[in-house]
Amino acid sequence: MFTADFRSTTQWVAGRSWAYPNGGPINPGDNKLDYLTPDPAYSRSGTFRATRRPDGKWDAGLLTTEGSKEGFLLRAEDVLEARVRLPEEIGAWPAIWTWRDGGQEVDVFEYHPDNPDLLELSNHVLRGGSYYYRNPAVEPGGWVDLKVRFGARSVVWWVNGTRVYADRSGVGRRWRAYIIVNLSVCAGRYHPAPERGVTEMSYQVSDLRVYRS
């Protein structure tokens, strides 16, 4: 149904998302140092980058299907698969997630290298549900295969081919949402901010596909 081509300007909008106040470029209320940039060097290769700015914020890469010419929307029962290489730098906050009209958020994954073996898997729709998945195969710089079924009655996650969590809540039959892929930078409230000498960080998404039965 959908194969991500991050270079495509018809599939993806860069450096802007209504998941951020006023569409961006900053979101300090969510404890982020991000300053979203449309610069293709920060996202269009599939390597999502962040670099330190003189003002203390970080230019950061984000792509979303929201507002794009194709405007691709996930639907209930769709399956999303992605292969990612996790970042190594403390303060990095990579994620693949969904958003529409102020909500509809499901986090395919979030990661923080200060918890090196842990992936955060969350559904913020309806009653929702969340799970901290720990495994030695999850590590800074490591590759991880992710799969999520956005079930109407249960959202189900697989990591490296193993089913790890079903929330038994789901998203409801009428759920629709856009895809967001980005690298945020932590401001220090919940996870450590980047160390002073760190000026750049990145993570990679080598493949992202959506299947619809």
Phi and psi in degrees as a GROMACS rama.xvg file:
@    title "Ramachandran Plot"
@    xaxis  label "Phi"
@    yaxis  label "Psi"
@TYPE xy
-150.801  124.316  PHE-2
-120.42  119.678  THR-3
-67.9632  128.583  ALA-4
-120.692  96.6453  ASP-5
-64.255  -18.1453  PHE-6
-75.9164  -17.8182  ARG-7
-75.4097  123.477  SER-8
-83.9787  -6.92337  THR-9
-88.4948  -28.0638  THR-10
-82.4399  -39.1486  GLN-11
-129.969  141.779  TRP-12
-103.341  135.965  VAL-13
-105.49  138.412  ALA-14
74.3767  21.1606  GLY-15
-154.465  134.576  ARG-16
-156.216  136.54  SER-17
-78.0563  1.78914  TRP-18
-73.1484  -14.1644  ALA-19
-100.606  148.091  TYR-20
-54.6197  129.28  PRO-21
58.9718  22.4994  ASN-22
82.242  3.87182  GLY-23
106.17  -177.132  GLY-24
-92.7384  -2.81701  PRO-25
-120.696  159.691  ILE-26
-148.494  63.8315  ASN-27
-65.4967  -24.2444  PRO-28
-64.589  -20.7293  GLY-29
-99.3209  17.8548  ASP-30
61.1138  42.4458  ASN-31
-115.977  142.946  LYS-32
-95.2188  7.16711  LEU-33
-59.047  143.04  ASP-34
-130.353  95.838  TYR-35
-59.7438  137.687  LEU-36
-128.487  138.395  THR-37
-80.565  -2.60536  PRO-38
-53.4759  120.231  ASP-39
-61.1579  -21.4497  PRO-40
-66.0965  -14.5985  ALA-41
-95.2034  -4.75101  TYR-42
-158.704  -30.797  SER-43
-70.5037  -16.0102  ARG-44
-85.777  -6.54031  SER-45
91.1534  -8.16436  GLY-46
-97.9523  116.685  THR-47
-96.1698  121.117  PHE-48
-116.12  159.137  ARG-49
-142.786  136.884  ALA-50
-131.984  143.27  THR-51
-69.5626  137.024  ARG-52
-99.2721  160.029  ARG-53
-61.5271  -26.8821  PRO-54
-84.3698  3.37992  ASP-55
95.2731  -17.183  GLY-56
-81.0125  177.844  LYS-57
-128.383  123.523  TRP-58
-60.8055  129.219  ASP-59
-139.037  145.156  ALA-60
-90.3044  136.445  GLY-61
-147.768  136.271  LEU-62
-125.159  142.223  LEU-63
-143.722  149.89  THR-64
-80.2022  -13.5496  THR-65
-66.1791  128.8  GLU-66
83.6311  -2.65718  GLY-67
-78.7808  165.752  SER-68
-60.7569  -42.3186  LYS-69
-76.057  -33.7015  GLU-70
58.2004  42.2131  GLY-71
-60.8644  131.311  PHE-72
-117.841  131.138  LEU-73
-69.9055  150.72  LEU-74
-125.958  161.288  ARG-75
-55.0517  136.933  ALA-76
82.7128  -2.58993  GLU-77
-65.0401  153.844  ASP-78
-119.098  125.899  VAL-79
-109.141  131.59  LEU-80
-122.532  140.559  GLU-81
-148.74  150.771  ALA-82
-119.958  124.522  ARG-83
-130.544  148.788  VAL-84
-107.111  118.872  ARG-85
-73.0386  149.971  LEU-86
-75.6059  163.377  PRO-87
-106.865  -23.2898  GLU-88
-82.2053  132.841  GLU-89
-58.8025  136.579  ILE-90
100.747  -18.3265  GLY-91
-69.6835  143.436  ALA-92
-141.26  76.2356  TRP-93
-79.6202  154.259  PRO-94
-161.664  151.104  ALA-95
-120.645  126.246  ILE-96
-153.694  177.797  TRP-97
-125.855  156.658  THR-98
-162.638  144.052  TRP-99
-167.264  132.418  ARG-100
50.8948  46.3261  ASP-101
82.6507  11.5513  GLY-102
-173.689  -139.849  GLY-103
61.259  30.1569  GLN-104
-86.0561  124.598  GLU-105
-126.916  128.401  VAL-106
-95.1158  106.607  ASP-107
-56.6716  -42.1722  VAL-108
-166.433  153.658  PHE-109
-132.517  153.558  GLU-110
-147.62  144.41  TYR-111
-135.323  120.123  HIS-112
-62.9128  -15.7374  PRO-113
-71.3308  -17.3147  ASP-114
-112.685  78.8965  ASN-115
-65.0134  -23.9071  PRO-116
-107.824  17.7576  ASP-117
-122.392  131.569  LEU-118
-110.004  139.597  LEU-119
-100.367  122.66  GLU-120
-120.777  122.39  LEU-121
-144.802  144.28  SER-122
-120.285  118.528  ASN-123
-103.87  13.5168  HIS-124
-97.8246  145.352  VAL-125
53.5297  -130.936  LEU-126
-75.4844  -20.8265  ARG-127
67.3543  -164.231  GLY-128
164.549  154.435  GLY-129
-149.994  159.02  SER-130
-151.881  135.511  TYR-131
-97.7452  111.285  TYR-132
-99.3499  122.125  TYR-133
-113.312  136.992  ARG-134
-163.228  138.432  ASN-135
-59.827  -22.1803  PRO-136
-70.6841  -17.0808  ALA-137
-88.5553  116.681  VAL-138
-157.905  155.022  GLU-139
-56.3558  130.24  PRO-140
82.7786  -3.77751  GLY-141
-87.1535  156.402  GLY-142
-91.2255  139.916  TRP-143
-135.198  134.16  VAL-144
-97.7448  127.038  ASP-145
-118.542  144.675  LEU-146
-146.011  134.505  LYS-147
-137.079  131.441  VAL-148
-103.514  120.372  ARG-149
-85.5649  68.7839  PHE-150
-69.5175  144.89  GLY-151
-61.2004  -34.7657  ALA-152
-107.903  -15.2685  ARG-153
-160.823  126.152  SER-154
-87.4813  131.516  VAL-155
-123.776  134.182  VAL-156
-114.286  140.966  TRP-157
-121.632  142.74  TRP-158
-128.344  123.874  VAL-159
51.3005  40.5947  ASN-160
85.1057  -3.27123  GLY-161
-107.642  128.734  THR-162
-68.968  124.178  ARG-163
-117.597  -20.3857  VAL-164
-163.493  136.42  TYR-165
-129.469  124.609  ALA-166
-83.3587  -13.3493  ASP-167
55.8777  26.7278  ARG-168
-121.684  -49.2607  SER-169
77.4399  -172.447  GLY-170
-117.064  -4.96081  VAL-171
86.0346  153.955  GLY-172
-67.362  -27.965  ARG-173
-94.917  7.32016  ARG-174
-61.9538  135.776  TRP-175
-140.259  144.516  ARG-176
-161.51  151.274  ALA-177
-84.5975  161.683  TYR-178
-97.5764  138.346  ILE-179
-124.073  134.534  ILE-180
-126.588  125.452  VAL-181
-159.511  167.859  ASN-182
-121.884  111.478  LEU-183
-94.2211  172.705  SER-184
-130.317  126.829  VAL-185
-71.0519  142.147  CYS-186
-95.1095  -6.24205  ALA-187
111.766  -7.38592  GLY-188
-74.1338  -45.4433  ARG-189
-105.175  -31.1776  TYR-190
-138.455  154.018  HIS-191
-59.9036  142.875  PRO-192
-73.8345  164.749  ALA-193
-59.0573  146.343  PRO-194
-66.2812  153.99  GLU-195
-57.2441  -37.9498  ARG-196
-80.7861  -6.35163  GLY-197
-83.3025  127.387  VAL-198
-120.235  -8.52564  THR-199
-151.497  148.234  GLU-200
-151.02  161.127  MET-201
-161.411  160.14  SER-202
-142.904  162.617  TYR-203
-122.599  139.261  GLN-204
-118.381  106.537  VAL-205
-88.202  -17.0371  SER-206
-160.04  136.545  ASP-207
-148.119  122.798  LEU-208
-137.54  152.639  ARG-209
-124.057  132.924  VAL-210
-114.036  141.1  TYR-211
-133.359  124.861  ARG-212
